[in-house]
Amino acid sequence: TERAATLSTNKLKMKDVLKKSNILIPWYKGINSLEELKKVLNSRPSDYVLKPIDSRGSRGVIRINNILECENAFEYAIKYSDKGELILEEWIDGHQISSESIVFRRKAYLCGLADRNYDRLDELYPYVVEDGGQTPSKFATEKLELKVDKLMTEVCELVNLEEGSIKGDLILKGEDLYLIEFAARLSGGAFATHTIPLVYDYDIVKNVIQIALGELPDLPSKPLNVKRYQCNRFFFIPQGTIKKISGKPKVSEDIVDFQLYVSEGDKIKKITNHTMRVGTVLTIASTPSKALSRASETIQDLKFEMF
């Protein structure tokens, strides 16, 4: 519906609706000027994240921990907003999780739950750059899966999303489950196309298409049935020009997907968002640790000579 489309693409309107329905979200405020931003930091000191209301892929997303950072943060974030509007959110320290659900008759059915990897937060501060993740989430339990189902169904009813799919950006802090934002679409990053079918043996893309064609979908099992474990990591390299690339992985059963977006001679800029990754690797294994090890080995083996 038009309401679902509007609310899933305007972060400020989204938050206003979620707040009115008492869904747990971080404290937030719309920001239209540098003066307004400084006023908030003066009157309500805290750790924050500033982002455009209408961007994605972490473009324009930047952290602010004190008033001295306001000017740089505002100038950076506003460049990525077509509407010229920003949203300031309190930074919640917790475990960042992605959910993916199929929506049928205004009810959400969880298809996948992943841990998002933000190990680079300190290294790349103030930019918020994700470095892949692992599926299923190490926090996944039947109780949490039911909690996500209830939350995302509530969102679907709230925004009038009757069918299709919905992805959630969540933070788990103790027993509290915060909703950061949602999108009324399938996930990118091979989560919908590769990860969910491999980990849970469930074809979410096929079933979303079936709903669109007016056919009855097969719904995912409750609780989710884990068949194998997945890990994906991104390649990030320093600024400079790529002189030589070596150590590309060979095709194997455990490396499901390997992508390299750069070539020798390409110039690399400073990393400010996760769309600036130069490649990605996606692995599967019989245990979470094996999947992580395989991804880490691939990252270490790939060498970039810079000048």
N, C-alpha and C positions, 0 to 999 in steps of 0.2 A: 504494500500500500504506500501511498504518498507519505503518510505519517511515519511509517517505518523507515523509508528512504531518507527523509529529512532528519529524523532523530539519530540515525546511525552515521550520518555524515557531518553533523554539527555537534561538536563535543560539549558546547555550553548548553544548548537546548537539551541535549541528552541528559546532562547532569541535573538540570532543573527538574526534569520529569522524574528521574530516579529519586531525587531528594524528596519530592512531594509524596512519593510512595513509600518512603522510609526504607529504601534499599540502602544497605551499608556501602557508603562511598567515602573517599577522602574529603576533607574540607576543601572548598574551591571558591574561586571568584573570577568573574570575567574582568579582563584587563584591556583597556583601550589606549593607555598612555603611560609613558615612563613615570610621570608624577604619581599616577595611581598605583603603580607597582611599588614605588618607594614608600608610599603612604602605608601600604599593607605591611611591608617589611619592618617599618618603624613601629607600627601599632601591634603587630602580631608576629614577633620573631619566631622563626621555625625553619625547618628544612623544606624546600619546595621544589617543584618541577614546573617549568613554564613551557607551554606548547601552543601552537596555532590551533584554532578551533576546527580547522578544515584541512589538516594535512595527515600524512600517514608515513609508515616506514621509518619512524623516528626522526623524520625531517623537521628541523626547527625545534626539537625537544632539547631542553637544557635545564640543568639544575642550578638552584640559587640557595646558598646557605647564609648569606649576609647581604646587607644593603649595598656594600661596595661592588657587588657583582651585578647589580640591577641594570646598569646602562649597557654593558656588554650583552647581557642575556636578552634584554628587550630588543636591541638592534639585530641580534642574530635571529630570534624567533619570528619577529614580525615580517622578515623577508620571505618566509615560507607560507604566509597566510594570504590567500587571494582576497579574503574579506577584510583583512587588516584588523583582525580581532584575535586576542589571545585568551588562554585560560590558565590560571595559576592554581596548582593543586598541592596540598600538603604531601610531602614525601612519606610514604609508609614503609618502614623497614619490615620486611617479611619475605615469604617465599613466593616468587612470581610464577604463576601457572597459566597455561593456555587451555581453554576448553573448546571443543568443537561438537556441535549438536545438529542433528537433523530435526526439522520442524514439520510436524504434520498435525493438521487440525488444531492449530494454535498451541500445541504442546511440544516441548523440547525433549529430545531423547539423546543423551550423551553418547558420543561416538569415540571420543578420545580425550585424554587428559595428559598434558606434557609439562615437564619442568622447563622453564626458560633459563638459560645460562647468562648471567650478568657478571661474570668474574672480572670483566674489564672495567667496571665502574670507577674504581680508584685510579687506574692507569689512564683512562680517557676522560676523567672529570674535566669540565662540567657536562660533557656530552653523555647521553644515555644510549649505549650501543649494545645490543644483544649479540651474543656469540653462540647461536644455535640452541640446542636443548636436548632433552632425553624423554622418551616415551616408553612405558607409561610413567607418570609422575611417581616419585618415591613415596608421596603422601596419599596416593590413590587407595581408598578403602571403599567398601560398599556404602558406608555412611557418608563419606565425602561425595561420592558419585550421586547419591540421592539428593544431597544438599545442592549440588550444581544443577541437577534436573529441576528442582523446585525453583531455584533462583532464575534460571534461564527461561523457564515456562512463565514465570511472573513477568519477566521482561517482554516476552512475546505478547502476552495479554495486554501489557501496558502500552506497547507501541503498535499494536494491531498487526503483528507479523503472523500470518496464518499458515504459511508453508514455505519450505525452502531450507535454509540452514542459518545458523547463528554461531559466531565465534565470540568467546569471552576472554578478556584480559583480566586475570584475577590475582589477588594477593591473599595468601593464607598467613594469618598472624595469630598464633595460638589456635583458639577455636573460632576466631572471627574470619569470615570470608568476605573480602572487599571486592566490589566490582569496579574496576578502573574504567573500562569502556567495553562496548560490544560493536560488532559489525554484522550486518545482515547479508553475509556472503560466505563462501567457502574460504578456508585459509590458503595462503600462498606458502612458499617455502617447502613445497612437496608434502606438507602435512596431510592435506586431504587426498592427494593423488597417490602418494607412496606410503607414508608412515601409518596412517590408520588401517589401510588394507593389510600391510605387512605385520603390524603389531597385533591387531584385533581380528584379522581375517574378515573385515567388513568393508564393503565398497560403498562409501558414502557418496561419491560422485554419481555413480550409477543410480542410486536410490533417490538422490535429489532430482536427477533427470526424469526418473519415473514419476515423481510427484508432479513435475512441471508438465508432463504429458497426460496428467489426469489418471495415472495408474496407481495402484496400491503399492507402497514401498515395503521392503523387508526392514524391520526395525532392529536396532542393535540389541544384543543380549543384556540382561540385567542380572547380576553385575557384569561389567565388561569382561570378556574372556581373553586373557593375554596369551598369545601364541609365541611371541618372541620379543626381543628388546631392541630399541632403536636409539641411535645417537647421531646428532648432526652438529658439525662445527664449521665455522667460517674461516677463510684465509684473510688475514689483515697484515699488511706489510708497511714499512716506514715510507715516508715521503721520498721522492726521488724518481729516477728513470730506471726502468727494468733493463739490465744488461743481459742477463741470462736466466732461464728457468730450467731446473733439472729435478729429477726425482719424482716424476709423475707416477701415480700408482698404476699397477696393472689391473686389468679386469679380474674380479674375483666374486665369489658368492656373497661375501660379507660386505663388500663395498657396493651398495645398491646404486648410488648416484655420486658422480664426481663432476664438478663443473669448474672451469677456469675461465674467467671473464676478461683476462688481460693477455697481452702478448709481449714479447721482447721489444723494447723501444717505447712502450707506453709510459706516460708520466703519471705518477701516483701523488694525489693530494693528501692533506692531513685528514684523518678520519674524524668525521663529526656525526655520522649516522650509519646504521647497519646496511644501507643500500650501497655503501662504499666498499663493502667487502670485495675482494678480488676473486673469490671462489668459494666453493662449498663442498663438503663431503658428507655423505649420509651412509651410516653403517648399520648392520643388524647382527645380532648374535643371540646365543642361548641365555646369556646373563647380562645385566646392565653394565657390569665392570668390563666384560669382554667387548661390548659395543663401544664403550668409552675408550678403551685401550686402542682399539683398531682405528678409531677416528683420530686419536692423538698421534699415533704412529704416522698416519698419512700426512698430518699437518707438519710433523717434524721432518719427514723425509723429503717433502717438497721444498726445494731451495730456490731463493730469489737473490741473484746478484744485482746490486743497485749501484748507480753512480749519479 
